[in-house]
Amino acid sequence: MKKSLILLALSALMIPAFIACNKDDSKDENAAKFEAPKFQKSAQKLTLKDGDIKYIEFTESGRYIMEKVVTKAEESVFFTGTFTVNGTTYTLSGDFKGTVEVSGTGANVSVTVSEDGQAAVTVSAEAEEPTSDDTVFRTWSIDNLRIKVSGGDLDAAGVSYTTKKGADLDEIAQYLKDNGVNFDAEEYKGYNIKTITVSGCGGFIVEFTGAEAYVGSSNVSSASFSYDFTVGTGGSNLINAKGDGSISYVKDICVLTLNGTIKGETKQYNVVLEFRLKEVK
């Protein structure tokens, strides 16, 4: 299944999104409980210098991201799924089915892409590998999600809600709507976040149950982790976003806190989302 244009970040619920990631936290005693992801040594990003595939990124946790040009106007779609690796040959399943064979390193890489049912294509590429082994670079499932909404036409206490399990945005949106947040809750039907993947080469994947996954780019630099996202429908961008937040670790839980806004029908609300994440093994 082809993905939407550009990136949804963590959910269509949030308008802004920038995360401040404290790397000292990721190296503390609690974070040490996380083992290195299985595919960490194979993680890399291949930027192709010719053809309709812009790049292929193989994440630490066995997911891939592929950006592919689909129109003469250079519009792109993203593909994602899982991969296995044998030597220098990656076998992809999911949105793209086939193999990617890699030879060389750095700026002198040769990549042969063989999509099932299509002739193999060999192009030159540049390879990039993660510069660190930060704990956040892996795939996470959603243990639960805590949300607080304030401002707008709400009273000083605002509205708070905690899911018992997972991150069902429809469940959350209906609760907010029933408790005074004046916005279109119907937009979030079917959006139940299943996993979040952050990679060491700048990739970002948000996988939903019963809906498409959304993919795009992120950047980890020093003590911050930032990303931009856009949801595209019918060629029109619905959301362009930036914001701030933090990451901490409590035992085997990664706590991802985001500060942002919800655009209501007549007012804008402040929102704090606290994702409690568990490692997918």
N, C-alpha and C positions, 0 to 999 in steps of 0.2 A: 504494500500500500504506500503510495507516495504521500509525503508529509506536507504540511502547510508551509508557505513561504516564511523564511527566517525562523524566529524563535518565540516560543511561549515562555519562558522562564519557569517559575515554579507553578503558577496557575493563572488562569484567566481572571481570577479573583483580584489580583493585585495589579495596579497600574504601575508603580515604580518598583525598581529592584536593583540594589547594589548590596553586596554582602561584605562586611568587614570580617576577615578571618584571622583570628589570633593564632599564629603559628606556635607560640609558646604553649598555648592550651593543647595543640595537637601533639605536642611532644611530652605532655605531662604523664604522670603515673597511670591515670585512667586510660588515656589514649594508647598507651603501650599495649593494652589488651587486644588491640586490633592487629591481626596478622597481615602481612603483605598480600595483596590480591593475587590470585592465581596467575593472571596474564601480565603481571607488572613488567616482567623482563621483555615482553613482546610489544609493549605499548609504544606507539609512534604515530606520527602524522606525516603522510605523504602528500606533498603539493605537486600535482601533475602539471607539466609545462605545455601540454598540448591535449587536444581532444575535449569532449564535453564534460568529463569529470574534473572538477576543480581540485578536490582533495578527498583523501580517505584517511580517517583517523581510527586507530585501533586502541581502545581504552584498556586500562589496567585490569578491568573486571570482565573482559571477554565480549564487550559490545563494540560495534563499529558505527561510525558516522560517515556518510558519503554525501557530498554536495555535487549535484549534477545540473548542468545548464540544459534547459528544456525548450527554450525559444530563441529566435534570432535576436530578441531584445535582451538577451543574457539573463532572463529570469531563471531562478534556480529552485529546485526542490531538494529535499533531504531524504535520504534513505537510512534506515537503521535496522539493527538486528543483532545476531550473535555470530561469533566466529570461533574457529579452532585453528591452531597453527601447528605445522609440521615442518621444522627447519625454517625455510624462508617462504613457505607457501601458506597463505591464509585461505581458508575455506569459509565463505560467507553464506548465511541463511537469513531468512526474514524478508525484508523489502527487496533486497538484491541477492540473487542466488548465483554463485559462481566462485571463481578463485582469483586471488591476486598473488602473483609471484614477484618477489623483490630481490634485486641484486645490487650491491654497492652500498655506500654510506654517504651521509652528508649531502653535498650538492650534486654528487655524481651517482645517481640512482637510476636503475632501469626497472620499470614496472610493467608487467604483462597482466592485463585484465581479461579474464575469460568469463563472460556472462553466459549462463546456461542458454543454449540455443543460438548463440551469436559467435561470430568469428573472434578470435583472440586479437587484442590490440596491445602493442608495446610502445610505451612512451618514456621519455626521460622525466625525472622528478627530483624533488629535494626532500630529504628526510629530516624530521625533527623528533627528538626524543625528550621525555620529561627531564626537567633540571633538578627535580627533588622527588622525594617519596612521601610527600605530605599525606597525613592520615585521611584527609577528605577525598583523596583521589581513589574512588571506588564507587560501587553501586549500593544504594541505600533503599530499604523498604520503609514505609511509613508506619511507625508504631502508633502514634496518634498525633493530633493537631489541636493546639490551643489557639484561640483567636480572640482578640479584644478590639472592638470598634468604638470610637469616640468622635466627638465633634459633630459637625453638621447640625441637624436639628434634634440630636439626642441630649439627654440631661448629662450632668457632670459625671455620673457613674458609668455611662456608656453601656455597651452590651458585651458580655463575655460568653464564650461557648467552648467546650472541650469534647472532642469526639472520643468515644470509648475505644475505637480501633480504626486505624487508617485515616485517610483524608478524602472523604466523600464531599466534594464541593457542593453538590446538590443538597445534601443534608444540612450543611453549614449555611448555605444561602437561604434556605427556607426558614431556618431558625432566625437568622438576622432579619429577614423580611417580616416575620411574625412579631418581632420585638422592636420594630420602629425604624429599621434601616430602609429608607425609601429608594430602592433600586430594583432592577430587573433580575429577579432570582431565577427566571427561566433560562437565562443564558448559561447556567452552570449544570444543567441536566446532563448526566452521562459522564461528567468529569470527576472520576474517582482516581486520585493519583496512586499508582501502584509502586513505582520506583523512581528514584532520582539518581542519575549518574553524573559524577564530576570527574573529568580526566586531567591528566598532567600535561596534555598538549593543547589545552584550550577548548575541549569539547564539552558539551552539556546536553543531557538527554532527560526529558521528563516523560515517563511512560504512564499511560492511563489504562484502567480496566474498562473495556467497553467503548473506548474511543481511541483516536490516533495518539501516537507518541509525538512529541514536539522536540525538535533538536536545534542546536545552534552553537554559539561560542561563549566561552568564559575566559577569564584571565586571573591567574593567581600571581600576585606580585607582593613580595615582602609580607606585610601583615594584612593584606586585603585580597578579597576575591570579588571580582566585579563581572557583570554581564549585562547585556542589553537584549531586549526581546521585542518582537513584533508578531502579532497574529494577523495573517493575511487571509482574506476571504474574497473570492471573486476579483482578485487584483487590487482590492482596497485594503490598506492597512488599518486595522481596528485599534491596535494598541501599540504604542511605542513607550518604553519604560526604562527608568533607572531608579535606584533607591539605596538604602543602607541597611545593615544588620550585623549579626555576629554569629560565631560558631564556638561552642564549648562542648566538653565531654563529661558525662557523668556515668561512671562504670562502663557498661557496654552500649550506652546511648550517646549519639551525637545530637546535640540540641542546636538547631538552626533557627535563629530568630530574625525575622524580616520586618522592617518598618515600611509602611507604604500608605496608599490611599485607595478608597473605593469611590468611583464616580457614580453618585446617585442620580436620580431623575432631576432633582433641583439643587441638591447640596453635594458637597464632597466630604467624605468621612476619612478620618485617620484610622489606620489598622495596624495591629501588631500580630504577626503570625509566628507561632512557635512550633516548628516541626520537631518531633522527637523521632529520630531515625535509627534504624538498626541495620547492621551490615548484612548484605545478601551474600551468602556463601555458596 
